[in-house]
Amino acid sequence: MYLQKSIKEYLDELAARQPTPGGGSAASLTGALGTALLEMVCNFTIGNRKYKDIEEITMSHLTALKKIREEFMALIDEDVKVYGSICSAFKTKDEKIINNALKQGYYISLKMCGLAKAGMTIALNLAEKSNVNLITDAGCGAELLKAGFESGIFNSEINLKGIKDASFVEKERAILRGLKKDMTELHKKTISKTGGRMV
């Protein structure tokens, strides 16, 4: 769908008076951009004699980041599809169908949050030890991941608001609280390390 289109086409459709692509899809793109920047940091660290002692772990980070980026990219289109399913579900006026559709939407947004947290964990390590000439790219990557994460939280919470399953909602809100706490700490440490290594 959108992955095969140009950046201009995607942005034009994002800006248009139409429901999709929307915030969830844009959040996924933001996460993918942040992850790609971190991959660049890895690529400028690997093969540099100055960072030979961290080459093995950096290669491992690069592999993990590529997988995270691919999953973010898939969610750009998956979010659009699930939004269509939610709209169709509401037309049925069937509570069970609506709940199921909203849960699908919630899980997509939750996945975005999990991917962003995984990326931020790597960003912290890169901010501490990677090629210092790329330190601002590490910081920019972290900020983009944080933006994708917060957007994913918004969409997770709006989906939970519509679900008529109190036990499910209570359990998932606890998960979101944990994710937010972890992400806040990771982001704070990453940006602190980034600022400390800027030259």
C-alpha positions as CSV (number, residue, x, y, z in Angstrom):
1,M,0.0,0.0,0.0
2,Y,1.9,3.1,1.2
3,L,5.3,1.5,1.4
4,Q,5.3,1.4,-2.4
5,K,4.5,5.1,-2.7
6,S,6.8,8.1,-2.7
7,I,7.3,10.2,0.5
8,K,5.5,13.0,-1.2
9,E,2.5,10.9,-2.0
10,Y,2.3,9.6,1.5
11,L,2.5,13.0,3.0
12,D,-0.1,14.4,0.6
13,E,-2.5,11.7,1.6
14,L,-1.7,12.1,5.3
15,A,-2.6,15.8,4.9
16,A,-5.8,15.2,2.9
17,R,-9.4,15.3,4.3
18,Q,-9.6,11.6,4.6
19,P,-9.3,9.3,7.6
20,T,-6.3,7.2,6.5
21,P,-3.4,7.3,6.7
22,G,-3.7,8.8,10.2
23,G,-1.8,9.1,13.5
24,G,-1.1,5.4,13.9
25,S,0.4,5.1,10.5
26,A,2.4,8.3,10.9
27,A,3.6,7.0,14.3
28,S,4.9,3.9,12.7
29,L,6.7,5.9,10.0
30,T,8.3,8.0,12.8
31,G,9.5,4.9,14.6
32,A,11.0,3.6,11.4
33,L,12.8,6.9,10.8
34,G,14.2,6.9,14.3
35,T,15.4,3.3,13.9
36,A,17.0,3.9,10.6
37,L,19.0,6.8,12.1
38,L,20.3,4.4,14.8
39,E,21.2,1.9,12.1
40,M,23.3,4.6,10.4
41,V,25.1,5.2,13.7
42,C,25.9,1.5,13.9
43,N,27.2,1.5,10.3
44,F,29.5,4.4,11.0
45,T,30.8,2.6,14.1
46,I,31.4,-0.8,12.6
47,G,34.7,-0.9,10.7
48,N,36.1,2.1,12.5
49,R,39.3,1.0,14.3
50,K,38.7,3.5,17.1
51,Y,35.6,1.4,18.1
52,K,37.0,-2.1,17.4
53,D,36.2,-3.2,21.0
54,I,32.5,-2.6,20.5
55,E,32.2,-3.9,16.9
56,E,30.6,-7.2,17.8
57,I,27.9,-5.7,20.0
58,T,27.3,-3.0,17.5
59,M,26.8,-5.5,14.7
60,S,24.3,-7.3,17.0
61,H,22.5,-3.9,17.5
62,L,22.4,-3.4,13.8
63,T,20.7,-6.7,13.2
64,A,18.1,-6.0,15.9
65,L,17.5,-2.5,14.6
66,K,16.9,-3.7,11.1
67,K,14.2,-6.1,12.3
68,I,12.6,-3.3,14.4
69,R,12.5,-1.0,11.4
70,E,11.0,-3.7,9.2
71,E,8.2,-4.2,11.8
72,F,7.6,-0.5,12.0
73,M,7.4,-0.3,8.2
74,A,4.8,-3.1,8.1
75,L,2.7,-1.3,10.7
76,I,2.5,1.8,8.5
77,D,0.0,-0.2,6.3
78,E,-1.4,-2.5,9.0
79,D,-2.6,0.5,11.0
80,V,-4.6,1.7,8.0
81,K,-6.2,-1.7,7.5
82,V,-7.2,-2.1,11.1
83,Y,-8.8,1.4,11.1
84,G,-10.9,0.2,8.2
85,S,-11.9,-2.9,10.2
86,I,-12.9,-0.7,13.2
87,C,-15.1,1.6,11.0
88,S,-16.8,-1.5,9.5
89,A,-17.3,-3.0,13.0
90,F,-19.1,0.2,14.3
91,K,-21.5,0.0,11.4
92,T,-22.7,-3.4,12.6
93,K,-23.6,-2.0,16.0
94,D,-22.6,-5.4,17.4
95,E,-20.7,-4.9,20.7
96,K,-18.7,-8.1,20.3
97,I,-17.6,-7.3,16.8
98,I,-16.7,-3.7,17.9
99,N,-14.8,-4.9,20.9
100,N,-12.8,-7.4,18.8
101,A,-12.0,-4.7,16.2
102,L,-10.9,-2.2,18.9
103,K,-8.7,-4.9,20.5
104,Q,-7.0,-5.4,17.1
105,G,-6.4,-1.6,16.9
106,Y,-5.1,-1.6,20.5
107,Y,-2.6,-4.4,19.8
108,I,-1.3,-2.6,16.7
109,S,-0.6,0.5,18.8
110,L,0.8,-1.6,21.7
111,K,3.2,-3.2,19.3
112,M,4.4,0.3,18.2
113,C,5.1,1.1,21.8
114,G,7.0,-2.1,22.3
115,L,9.1,-1.6,19.2
116,A,9.9,2.0,20.2
117,K,11.0,0.8,23.7
118,A,13.2,-1.9,22.2
119,G,14.8,0.7,19.9
120,M,15.4,3.1,22.8
121,T,17.2,0.4,24.7
122,I,19.7,0.1,21.9
123,A,19.8,3.9,21.5
124,L,21.0,4.2,25.1
125,N,23.9,1.9,24.4
126,L,24.8,3.7,21.2
127,A,24.6,7.1,22.9
128,E,27.1,5.8,25.5
129,K,29.6,4.1,23.2
130,S,29.1,4.5,19.5
131,N,31.0,6.7,17.0
132,V,31.0,10.1,18.7
133,N,30.8,11.9,15.3
134,L,27.2,10.5,15.0
135,I,26.1,11.4,18.5
136,T,23.5,13.9,17.3
137,D,22.1,11.2,15.0
138,A,21.7,8.9,18.0
139,G,19.9,11.7,19.8
140,C,17.6,12.4,16.9
141,G,16.9,8.7,16.5
142,A,16.0,8.5,20.2
143,E,13.7,11.6,19.9
144,L,11.9,10.1,16.9
145,L,11.4,6.8,18.8
146,K,10.0,8.7,21.7
147,A,7.5,10.6,19.5
148,G,6.4,7.3,17.9
149,F,6.0,5.8,21.3
150,E,3.9,8.6,22.7
151,S,1.7,8.5,19.6
152,G,1.3,4.8,20.1
153,I,0.2,5.4,23.6
154,F,-2.4,7.9,22.5
155,N,-3.9,5.4,20.0
156,S,-3.7,2.5,22.6
157,E,-5.6,4.6,25.1
158,I,-8.3,5.7,22.7
159,N,-8.9,2.1,21.7
160,L,-9.1,1.0,25.3
161,K,-11.7,3.7,26.0
162,G,-14.1,2.1,23.5
163,I,-13.7,-1.5,24.7
164,K,-16.6,-2.9,26.8
165,D,-14.5,-5.5,28.6
166,A,-13.5,-4.1,32.0
167,S,-11.0,-6.8,33.0
168,F,-9.2,-6.6,29.7
169,V,-9.0,-2.8,29.9
170,E,-7.7,-2.8,33.5
171,K,-5.0,-5.4,32.6
172,E,-3.9,-3.6,29.5
173,R,-3.8,-0.2,31.2
174,A,-1.4,-1.6,33.8
175,I,0.8,-2.8,30.9
176,L,0.8,0.7,29.4
177,R,1.7,2.3,32.7
178,G,4.7,0.0,32.9
179,L,5.8,0.7,29.3
180,K,5.5,4.5,29.9
181,K,7.6,4.3,33.1
182,D,10.3,2.2,31.3
183,M,10.4,4.5,28.2
184,T,10.6,7.7,30.3
185,E,13.7,6.3,32.1
186,L,15.3,5.0,29.0
187,H,14.7,8.2,27.1
188,K,16.0,10.4,29.9
189,K,19.2,8.4,30.2
190,T,19.7,8.3,26.4
191,I,19.4,12.1,26.0
192,S,21.6,12.7,29.0
193,K,24.3,10.5,27.5
194,T,23.9,12.2,24.1
195,G,24.3,15.6,25.6
196,G,27.4,14.5,27.6
197,R,29.2,13.3,24.4
198,M,28.4,16.2,22.1
199,V,31.6,17.9,20.9
